[in-house]
Amino acid sequence: MKINREIVRHRKSHLSQTQFIAYGFFCVIMTGTLLLTLPVASRSGVSVGFLDALFTATSATCVTGLIVHDTWSQWTLFGQLVLITLIQIGGLGFITIGVFLSIILRRKIGLKERGLLQESVNTLQIGGVVRLARKIIIGTFIFEGTGAVILAARFIPEYGLLKGAFYGFFHSVSAFCNAGFDLMGRNEPYSSFVGYYDDIVINAVIMSLIVIGGIGFIVWDDIHKNKWHVRKYMLHTKIVLLTTFVLIFGGAWLIYLCEKNYLMEDMTTQGKILTSLFASVTARTAGFNTIDTGAMRDSSKFITIILMFIGGSPGSTAGGVKTTTIVIMLLSVLSSIKRTNGFNVFGRRLEDDAIKRASAIFSINLFLALTASMAIMMMQPSLVMSDVLFETFSAIGTVGMTTGITRNLTSVSKVLIILLMYCGRIGSLSFALAFTQQKKILQVKLPVGRITIG
């Protein structure tokens, strides 16, 4: 017995940071699943079943937003509170929340906890990581609280004091965490914010929360330190802000061109502008929608898939391969075309290892999404290919947008989407490293072989 305890203790001590975070998210998901299977969580008073509860808990914890049941129609207040709790934990990361609780309780935060926190928020250095955690929590309360108050002021005249206030709180947290869960099924199941496509207040608040949550905690900290002195910003911050700006307005312009004479034909100019911007912003891993996604033209769906695949920025509540990954890939291509050494941007040279990591993340995410798409199409040949691709890229990017096929998926297809959401949240590369953490050091290098490329 003593030997077994020592073995367990030894194994625990050898869990890598990546493995610890992966297992932690798994535990949070399973806890949420068990709570959602309780009859008290469903309006019908009948358990929704393990698989559907697992799907919903994974979608909430991984801040995705794909659902097999309409959130308002299916879940009671208890179930909705479970979901919003999972969303908050998944958005901030349980490590960040745990460290903040330790700060409040005045407990000592050791080197191991600081290392886990560094991995969780994806910061560049371990120094000052506890201070950053404090800023993250405080900033989250400020942004979510402000959003909740403004949204509540908009919803209270329509839904009453208590429901309006709760709706403001729920959607503020969901938007900031880039989760995409909504309670608008009260008006029409699975409708999201379609009924508010031209509402300036709701559009502006939801989009602002999505962008703020998606640019990353490191960027927050840098902007807080240097204010409007852009030249003092870190290279990471400059790349994130510029790429985010280009993707939001570039994506909105392309979607506008595709849908202005189609889905947006009967809208006012204000409605068209807001809808285009919202469609571009929400595709960056939020999951809400103000137009019928299933009715979009294939060109718009393709643009949305690209935006979903890119996602937000590192160390944020967003998913995707991240903005910095795409920038590094583009710089690598330009470097090859120009035949220059290294990757230069904003007067700085990026480290050579960056392209290896970026290529790995890009390739793994693309492989997982395409493989899952092929498997689902083989099992469910009646589904349209564009809809399946939209679904899988939405899952791996933890976006939550869908053309409406989620509730038509078979059990095996649901499991595949669950795995994609899980990999997308903890990071596909991190998920792979969780099983191959031991670094192999070759004592003898093999002879160099040359091959023709391109």
Sequence and secondary structure as in RCSB ss.txt:
>XXXX:A:sequence
MKINREIVRHRKSHLSQTQFIAYGFFCVIMTGTLLLTLPVASRSGVSVGFLDALFTATSATCVTGLIVHDTWSQW
TLFGQLVLITLIQIGGLGFITIGVFLSIILRRKIGLKERGLLQESVNTLQIGGVVRLARKIIIGTFIFEGTGAVI
LAARFIPEYGLLKGAFYGFFHSVSAFCNAGFDLMGRNEPYSSFVGYYDDIVINAVIMSLIVIGGIGFIVWDDIHK
NKWHVRKYMLHTKIVLLTTFVLIFGGAWLIYLCEKNYLMEDMTTQGKILTSLFASVTARTAGFNTIDTGAMRDSS
KFITIILMFIGGSPGSTAGGVKTTTIVIMLLSVLSSIKRTNGFNVFGRRLEDDAIKRASAIFSINLFLALTASMA
IMMMQPSLVMSDVLFETFSAIGTVGMTTGITRNLTSVSKVLIILLMYCGRIGSLSFALAFTQQKKILQVKLPVGR
ITIG
>XXXX:A:secstr
 HHHHHHHHHHHHT  HHHHHHHHHHHHHHHHHHHHTSGGGBTTSS   HHHHHHHHHHHHTT    SS HHHHB
 HHHHHHHHHHHHHHHH HHHHHHHHHHHTT    HHHHHHHHHHHT S STTHHHHHHHHHHHHHHHHHHHHHH
HHHHHHHHH HHHHHHHHHHHHHHHHTT     GGGTSTT TTGGGTT HHHHHHHHHHHHHHHS HHHHHHHHH
HTT GGGS HHHHHHHHHHHHHHHHHHHHHHHHHTTTTTTTS HHHHHHHHHHHHHHTTTT   SS GGGS HHH
HHHHHHHHHH S TTSS  SS HHHHHHHHHHHHHHHHT SSEEETTEEE THHHHHHHHHHHHHHHHHHHHHHH
HHHH TTS HHHHHHHHHHHHTT    SS GGG  HHHHHHHHHHHHHHHH HHHHHHTT  S    SS      
    
